[in-house]
């Protein structure tokens, strides 16, 4: 009986480990969490991802920012990935996960990342990015003092 109980416990522990370590099939090996968050904020804010700067990544949350067109304001965000969903917030704001917030999902392959932003009225914004789109950098001539 003890051997059966131990075997059963090992089977459950192994199954839990495998479930935790296997990536969701829609989570892409080619695009990193930073890439997914950069694409999420670029899509949501209707900005070019090349202006996004990854500031940090800590405990599954990506912190990123960009400067306004006239370089007078720094916009700061945080983003996390849950399965094939991106959830974001302004740096000091609430997570956009309310039923009245848009829902952001992603899918892709080794060539393209597709971000779908679906609003409560079912209207949708769809943006496609390549890895090079997300790795381009825009030169900022000086740092903002804030």
Beta strands, then each sheet from edge to edge (+ up, - down):
strand 1: 53-58
strand 2: 61-67
strand 3: 74-82
strand 4: 85-90
strand 5: 103-108
strand 6: 113-118
strand 7: 124-129
sheet 1: 1+ 2- 3+ 4- 5+ 6- 7+
end
